[in-house]
Amino acid sequence: MDRKIFFIDSGRHAGIRGFLRLSAGRRQKRAKAVSKEEAVQDVEAIVLSIPFAKYPDVAPLFNNVPEATVVIDTSNYYPFRERAIADIDGGKPESVWVSEQIGRPVVKAFNAVLAVTLAEKGQPSGASGRIAVPVAGDDPEAKAVAAKLVDATGFDPVDSVGLLNSWRQQPSTPAYCTELTTSELKAALQSADKARAPENREALLCSFASSLVTTLSFPALTTKAHARSC
């Protein structure tokens, strides 16, 4: 796969980066120091995997990015980890909010798959039981680019329609990090309940935080605080 991808990330989805670099391993690499602003000028896609609340901080980077460049959002909103965002708490899909912050349309992909899944469970196209990954966006051409990247990492892309419906692949929905096949993922996306997802997320986080407080001898103070609020 001969395409240029620029990554802005905190390491969560290093599996995407690593696989795509390996798949392009035959190309000669000539590296030189450039700024982020220069680096994003000649790429087909930009993949964003950063803490959710940091999106407004990277907005200036997109001021001069060509309109044809596809922007892929892989992040998820966890208010306990960063800060509460009223619009999202009020029901706005996460990637719609991201698009508004950076002033660019985005495609939501790779958010509903664990880093360990990306690193270890990719399979060749056509393999039985291949795990599927949802891809949401409003531009068919941009979604096609994201779908090719999903396939290149070893997973089946599933079109989850427009960005307004991307809540169907957000945390605590049936499609989120459940390692489903294509047919199973399509059913999971349809069965998602928007009203219940935030409640499910909070219940899951409370359970996880409580278990940390119980099992760790020196839990983080923020984890303790969250567990006490549950």
Short mmCIF file of the C-alpha atoms (twelve columns), coordinates in Angstrom:
data_MODEL
# 
_entry.id   MODEL 
# 
loop_
_atom_site.group_PDB 
_atom_site.id 
_atom_site.type_symbol 
_atom_site.label_atom_id 
_atom_site.label_alt_id 
_atom_site.label_comp_id 
_atom_site.label_asym_id 
_atom_site.label_seq_id 
_atom_site.Cartn_x 
_atom_site.Cartn_y 
_atom_site.Cartn_z 
_atom_site.pdbx_PDB_model_num 
ATOM 1   C CA . MET A 1   0.000   0.000   0.000  1 
ATOM 2   C CA . ASP A 2   1.729   3.130   -1.228 1 
ATOM 3   C CA . ARG A 3   0.159   6.075   0.552  1 
ATOM 4   C CA . LYS A 4   1.349   8.698   3.011  1 
ATOM 5   C CA . ILE A 5   -0.287  8.746   6.431  1 
ATOM 6   C CA . PHE A 6   0.490   11.271  9.175  1 
ATOM 7   C CA . PHE A 7   -0.173  10.285  12.796 1 
ATOM 8   C CA . ILE A 8   -0.915  12.601  15.696 1 
ATOM 9   C CA . ASP A 9   -1.212  10.348  18.703 1 
ATOM 10  C CA . SER A 10  -0.402  9.561   22.301 1 
ATOM 11  C CA . GLY A 11  0.631   5.960   21.590 1 
ATOM 12  C CA . ARG A 12  -2.726  4.269   22.109 1 
ATOM 13  C CA . HIS A 13  -2.976  3.091   18.517 1 
ATOM 14  C CA . ALA A 14  0.691   2.463   17.815 1 
ATOM 15  C CA . GLY A 15  -0.572  -0.803  16.284 1 
ATOM 16  C CA . ILE A 16  -2.056  1.112   13.345 1 
ATOM 17  C CA . ARG A 17  1.171   2.998   12.809 1 
ATOM 18  C CA . GLY A 18  3.370   -0.060  13.126 1 
ATOM 19  C CA . PHE A 19  1.367   -2.249  10.768 1 
ATOM 20  C CA . LEU A 20  1.133   0.378   8.060  1 
ATOM 21  C CA . ARG A 21  4.853   1.020   8.287  1 
ATOM 22  C CA . LEU A 22  5.579   -2.672  7.983  1 
ATOM 23  C CA . SER A 23  3.239   -2.975  5.006  1 
ATOM 24  C CA . ALA A 24  5.188   -0.206  3.298  1 
ATOM 25  C CA . GLY A 25  8.542   -1.658  4.305  1 
ATOM 26  C CA . ARG A 26  9.837   -2.047  0.756  1 
ATOM 27  C CA . ARG A 27  9.824   1.688   0.156  1 
ATOM 28  C CA . GLN A 28  13.067  3.535   0.718  1 
ATOM 29  C CA . LYS A 29  12.888  5.820   3.730  1 
ATOM 30  C CA . ARG A 30  14.449  9.282   3.597  1 
ATOM 31  C CA . ALA A 31  13.800  11.188  6.794  1 
ATOM 32  C CA . LYS A 32  14.344  14.849  7.484  1 
ATOM 33  C CA . ALA A 33  13.278  17.109  10.308 1 
ATOM 34  C CA . VAL A 34  10.137  19.080  9.499  1 
ATOM 35  C CA . SER A 35  7.439   20.828  11.493 1 
ATOM 36  C CA . LYS A 36  3.967   19.315  11.934 1 
ATOM 37  C CA . GLU A 37  2.613   22.078  9.705  1 
ATOM 38  C CA . GLU A 38  4.985   21.045  6.918  1 
ATOM 39  C CA . ALA A 39  4.438   17.326  7.468  1 
ATOM 40  C CA . VAL A 40  0.670   17.434  6.919  1 
ATOM 41  C CA . GLN A 41  0.901   19.220  3.572  1 
ATOM 42  C CA . ASP A 42  1.620   16.168  1.429  1 
ATOM 43  C CA . VAL A 43  -0.314  13.277  2.955  1 
ATOM 44  C CA . GLU A 44  -3.418  11.379  1.941  1 
ATOM 45  C CA . ALA A 45  -4.720  10.974  5.473  1 
ATOM 46  C CA . ILE A 46  -4.151  12.237  9.005  1 
ATOM 47  C CA . VAL A 47  -4.942  9.818   11.838 1 
ATOM 48  C CA . LEU A 48  -5.801  11.444  15.176 1 
ATOM 49  C CA . SER A 49  -5.402  9.391   18.362 1 
ATOM 50  C CA . ILE A 50  -5.079  11.966  21.105 1 
ATOM 51  C CA . PRO A 51  -6.727  12.640  24.486 1 
ATOM 52  C CA . PHE A 52  -10.217 13.847  23.681 1 
ATOM 53  C CA . ALA A 53  -9.989  17.224  25.381 1 
ATOM 54  C CA . LYS A 54  -6.848  18.068  23.360 1 
ATOM 55  C CA . TYR A 55  -8.653  18.419  20.037 1 
ATOM 56  C CA . PRO A 56  -9.092  22.213  20.295 1 
ATOM 57  C CA . ASP A 57  -5.320  22.454  20.819 1 
ATOM 58  C CA . VAL A 58  -4.513  20.809  17.464 1 
ATOM 59  C CA . ALA A 59  -7.057  22.848  15.483 1 
ATOM 60  C CA . PRO A 60  -4.454  25.370  14.188 1 
ATOM 61  C CA . LEU A 61  -2.589  22.504  12.533 1 
ATOM 62  C CA . PHE A 62  -5.461  22.137  10.058 1 
ATOM 63  C CA . ASN A 63  -5.531  25.741  8.888  1 
ATOM 64  C CA . ASN A 64  -3.529  24.954  5.761  1 
ATOM 65  C CA . VAL A 65  -4.224  21.250  5.303  1 
ATOM 66  C CA . PRO A 66  -5.591  20.572  1.789  1 
ATOM 67  C CA . GLU A 67  -9.319  19.871  1.665  1 
ATOM 68  C CA . ALA A 68  -8.689  16.537  -0.029 1 
ATOM 69  C CA . THR A 69  -6.732  15.216  2.971  1 
ATOM 70  C CA . VAL A 70  -8.786  12.663  4.899  1 
ATOM 71  C CA . VAL A 71  -8.885  13.117  8.688  1 
ATOM 72  C CA . ILE A 72  -9.559  9.968   10.720 1 
ATOM 73  C CA . ASP A 73  -10.660 10.284  14.353 1 
ATOM 74  C CA . THR A 74  -9.872  7.233   16.510 1 
ATOM 75  C CA . SER A 75  -10.420 8.763   19.954 1 
ATOM 76  C CA . ASN A 76  -13.093 8.131   22.579 1 
ATOM 77  C CA . TYR A 77  -14.657 10.372  25.206 1 
ATOM 78  C CA . TYR A 78  -14.126 9.329   28.819 1 
ATOM 79  C CA . PRO A 79  -14.994 12.294  31.072 1 
ATOM 80  C CA . PHE A 80  -13.335 10.773  34.151 1 
ATOM 81  C CA . ARG A 81  -9.999  10.715  32.302 1 
ATOM 82  C CA . GLU A 82  -10.083 14.297  31.042 1 
ATOM 83  C CA . ARG A 83  -12.981 16.693  31.561 1 
ATOM 84  C CA . ALA A 84  -16.707 16.709  31.039 1 
ATOM 85  C CA . ILE A 85  -17.891 18.135  27.716 1 
ATOM 86  C CA . ALA A 86  -21.462 19.402  27.964 1 
ATOM 87  C CA . ASP A 87  -22.325 18.991  24.277 1 
ATOM 88  C CA . ILE A 88  -21.346 15.320  24.260 1 
ATOM 89  C CA . ASP A 89  -23.010 14.675  27.610 1 
ATOM 90  C CA . GLY A 90  -26.094 16.202  26.008 1 
ATOM 91  C CA . GLY A 91  -26.065 13.646  23.186 1 
ATOM 92  C CA . LYS A 92  -23.878 15.118  20.433 1 
ATOM 93  C CA . PRO A 93  -21.877 12.301  18.771 1 
ATOM 94  C CA . GLU A 94  -18.223 12.471  19.748 1 
ATOM 95  C CA . SER A 95  -16.835 12.765  16.230 1 
ATOM 96  C CA . VAL A 96  -19.322 15.506  15.337 1 
ATOM 97  C CA . TRP A 97  -17.848 17.474  18.252 1 
ATOM 98  C CA . VAL A 98  -14.310 16.677  17.060 1 
ATOM 99  C CA . SER A 99  -15.152 17.894  13.557 1 
ATOM 100 C CA . GLU A 100 -16.438 21.157  14.996 1 
ATOM 101 C CA . GLN A 101 -13.298 21.678  17.092 1 
ATOM 102 C CA . ILE A 102 -10.815 21.241  14.258 1 
ATOM 103 C CA . GLY A 103 -12.990 22.796  11.560 1 
ATOM 104 C CA . ARG A 104 -12.734 19.739  9.315  1 
ATOM 105 C CA . PRO A 105 -14.978 16.796  8.405  1 
ATOM 106 C CA . VAL A 106 -13.686 13.569  9.922  1 
ATOM 107 C CA . VAL A 107 -14.151 9.843   9.519  1 
ATOM 108 C CA . LYS A 108 -14.537 7.854   12.724 1 
ATOM 109 C CA . ALA A 109 -12.619 4.572   12.618 1 
ATOM 110 C CA . PHE A 110 -10.388 2.373   14.776 1 
ATOM 111 C CA . ASN A 111 -12.014 3.745   17.948 1 
ATOM 112 C CA . ALA A 112 -14.006 0.572   18.616 1 
ATOM 113 C CA . VAL A 113 -11.076 -1.828  18.695 1 
ATOM 114 C CA . LEU A 114 -8.545  -2.410  21.460 1 
ATOM 115 C CA . ALA A 115 -4.857  -1.707  20.885 1 
ATOM 116 C CA . VAL A 116 -4.039  -5.339  21.679 1 
ATOM 117 C CA . THR A 117 -6.589  -6.463  19.092 1 
ATOM 118 C CA . LEU A 118 -4.958  -4.258  16.473 1 
ATOM 119 C CA . ALA A 119 -1.520  -5.564  17.354 1 
ATOM 120 C CA . GLU A 120 -2.309  -9.274  17.529 1 
ATOM 121 C CA . LYS A 121 -5.547  -10.232 15.784 1 
ATOM 122 C CA . GLY A 122 -5.392  -8.889  12.254 1 
ATOM 123 C CA . GLN A 123 -5.947  -11.477 9.510  1 
ATOM 124 C CA . PRO A 124 -5.652  -11.580 5.713  1 
ATOM 125 C CA . SER A 125 -8.651  -10.466 3.690  1 
ATOM 126 C CA . GLY A 126 -11.152 -13.299 3.304  1 
ATOM 127 C CA . ALA A 127 -9.999  -15.174 6.418  1 
ATOM 128 C CA . SER A 128 -12.751 -16.950 8.339  1 
ATOM 129 C CA . GLY A 129 -13.768 -15.114 11.502 1 
ATOM 130 C CA . ARG A 130 -11.937 -11.928 10.548 1 
ATOM 131 C CA . ILE A 131 -12.761 -9.180  13.046 1 
ATOM 132 C CA . ALA A 132 -14.691 -6.193  11.682 1 
ATOM 133 C CA . VAL A 133 -14.183 -2.496  12.455 1 
ATOM 134 C CA . PRO A 134 -16.892 0.170   12.005 1 
ATOM 135 C CA . VAL A 135 -16.211 3.217   9.825  1 
ATOM 136 C CA . ALA A 136 -18.523 6.264   9.999  1 
ATOM 137 C CA . GLY A 137 -18.442 9.441   7.929  1 
ATOM 138 C CA . ASP A 138 -20.341 11.682  5.542  1 
ATOM 139 C CA . ASP A 139 -17.947 11.669  2.577  1 
ATOM 140 C CA . PRO A 140 -17.965 8.366   0.636  1 
ATOM 141 C CA . GLU A 141 -14.461 8.952   -0.752 1 
ATOM 142 C CA . ALA A 142 -13.022 9.722   2.671  1 
ATOM 143 C CA . LYS A 143 -14.700 6.633   4.109  1 
ATOM 144 C CA . ALA A 144 -13.229 4.566   1.297  1 
ATOM 145 C CA . VAL A 145 -9.719  5.710   2.274  1 
ATOM 146 C CA . ALA A 146 -10.371 4.824   5.913  1 
ATOM 147 C CA . ALA A 147 -11.838 1.467   4.894  1 
ATOM 148 C CA . LYS A 148 -8.681  0.639   2.933  1 
ATOM 149 C CA . LEU A 149 -6.582  1.391   6.009  1 
ATOM 150 C CA . VAL A 150 -8.802  -0.855  8.130  1 
ATOM 151 C CA . ASP A 151 -8.388  -3.657  5.605  1 
ATOM 152 C CA . ALA A 152 -4.610  -3.055  5.460  1 
ATOM 153 C CA . THR A 153 -4.362  -3.538  9.230  1 
ATOM 154 C CA . GLY A 154 -6.067  -6.930  8.949  1 
ATOM 155 C CA . PHE A 155 -9.727  -6.199  9.657  1 
ATOM 156 C CA . ASP A 156 -12.994 -5.999  7.715  1 
ATOM 157 C CA . PRO A 157 -14.324 -2.435  7.368  1 
ATOM 158 C CA . VAL A 158 -18.053 -2.026  8.004  1 
ATOM 159 C CA . ASP A 159 -19.808 1.146   6.880  1 
ATOM 160 C CA . SER A 160 -21.745 2.482   9.863  1 
ATOM 161 C CA . VAL A 161 -23.241 5.272   7.720  1 
ATOM 162 C CA . GLY A 162 -22.995 9.003   8.550  1 
ATOM 163 C CA . LEU A 163 -21.203 10.811  11.345 1 
ATOM 164 C CA . LEU A 164 -24.477 11.579  13.127 1 
ATOM 165 C CA . ASN A 165 -24.848 7.819   13.590 1 
ATOM 166 C CA . SER A 166 -21.284 7.335   14.832 1 
ATOM 167 C CA . TRP A 167 -22.623 7.149   18.406 1 
ATOM 168 C CA . ARG A 168 -23.443 3.541   17.525 1 
ATOM 169 C CA . GLN A 169 -19.723 2.697   17.798 1 
ATOM 170 C CA . GLN A 170 -18.947 4.813   20.858 1 
ATOM 171 C CA . PRO A 171 -17.965 3.328   24.251 1 
ATOM 172 C CA . SER A 172 -20.499 1.042   25.958 1 
ATOM 173 C CA . THR A 173 -22.411 0.187   22.808 1 
ATOM 174 C CA . PRO A 174 -22.611 -3.425  21.559 1 
ATOM 175 C CA . ALA A 175 -20.150 -2.632  18.737 1 
ATOM 176 C CA . TYR A 176 -17.456 -1.207  20.996 1 
ATOM 177 C CA . CYS A 177 -14.356 -3.385  21.467 1 
ATOM 178 C CA . THR A 178 -16.301 -6.655  21.174 1 
ATOM 179 C CA . GLU A 179 -14.274 -8.262  18.346 1 
ATOM 180 C CA . LEU A 180 -17.214 -9.140  16.111 1 
ATOM 181 C CA . THR A 181 -17.311 -10.465 12.564 1 
ATOM 182 C CA . THR A 182 -18.888 -8.387  9.798  1 
ATOM 183 C CA . SER A 183 -22.383 -9.837  10.157 1 
ATOM 184 C CA . GLU A 184 -22.217 -9.650  13.953 1 
ATOM 185 C CA . LEU A 185 -20.984 -6.055  13.887 1 
ATOM 186 C CA . LYS A 186 -23.763 -4.934  11.564 1 
ATOM 187 C CA . ALA A 187 -26.321 -6.415  13.969 1 
ATOM 188 C CA . ALA A 188 -24.577 -4.809  16.950 1 
ATOM 189 C CA . LEU A 189 -24.607 -1.381  15.325 1 
ATOM 190 C CA . GLN A 190 -28.344 -1.665  14.683 1 
ATOM 191 C CA . SER A 191 -29.078 -2.802  18.230 1 
ATOM 192 C CA . ALA A 192 -27.303 0.137   19.916 1 
ATOM 193 C CA . ASP A 193 -29.415 2.192   22.323 1 
ATOM 194 C CA . LYS A 194 -28.299 5.830   22.440 1 
ATOM 195 C CA . ALA A 195 -30.074 6.593   25.707 1 
ATOM 196 C CA . ARG A 196 -28.474 3.691   27.568 1 
ATOM 197 C CA . ALA A 197 -24.893 4.076   26.311 1 
ATOM 198 C CA . PRO A 198 -23.795 6.805   28.800 1 
ATOM 199 C CA . GLU A 199 -25.324 4.836   31.677 1 
ATOM 200 C CA . ASN A 200 -23.539 1.680   30.548 1 
ATOM 201 C CA . ARG A 201 -20.254 3.576   30.262 1 
ATOM 202 C CA . GLU A 202 -20.527 4.973   33.770 1 
ATOM 203 C CA . ALA A 203 -21.486 1.583   35.216 1 
ATOM 204 C CA . LEU A 204 -18.505 -0.033  33.518 1 
ATOM 205 C CA . LEU A 205 -16.095 2.660   34.715 1 
ATOM 206 C CA . CYS A 206 -17.443 2.469   38.250 1 
ATOM 207 C CA . SER A 207 -16.972 -1.297  38.272 1 
ATOM 208 C CA . PHE A 208 -13.439 -0.982  36.887 1 
ATOM 209 C CA . ALA A 209 -12.448 1.813   39.276 1 
ATOM 210 C CA . SER A 210 -13.873 -0.044  42.281 1 
ATOM 211 C CA . SER A 211 -11.932 -3.169  41.371 1 
ATOM 212 C CA . LEU A 212 -8.730  -1.135  41.136 1 
ATOM 213 C CA . VAL A 213 -9.255  0.355   44.583 1 
ATOM 214 C CA . THR A 214 -9.886  -3.130  45.963 1 
ATOM 215 C CA . THR A 215 -6.989  -4.939  44.301 1 
ATOM 216 C CA . LEU A 216 -4.184  -2.357  44.116 1 
ATOM 217 C CA . SER A 217 -2.148  -1.476  47.174 1 
ATOM 218 C CA . PHE A 218 -1.478  2.062   45.912 1 
ATOM 219 C CA . PRO A 219 -4.355  3.124   43.622 1 
ATOM 220 C CA . ALA A 220 -4.238  6.497   41.907 1 
ATOM 221 C CA . LEU A 221 -5.994  9.267   43.795 1 
ATOM 222 C CA . THR A 222 -8.124  10.048  40.746 1 
ATOM 223 C CA . THR A 223 -9.261  6.431   40.603 1 
ATOM 224 C CA . LYS A 224 -10.216 6.534   44.297 1 
ATOM 225 C CA . ALA A 225 -12.184 9.699   43.761 1 
ATOM 226 C CA . HIS A 226 -14.089 8.233   40.847 1 
ATOM 227 C CA . ALA A 227 -14.822 5.013   42.725 1 
ATOM 228 C CA . ARG A 228 -16.231 6.936   45.677 1 
ATOM 229 C CA . SER A 229 -18.622 8.777   43.347 1 
ATOM 230 C CA . CYS A 230 -20.137 5.536   42.056 1 
# 
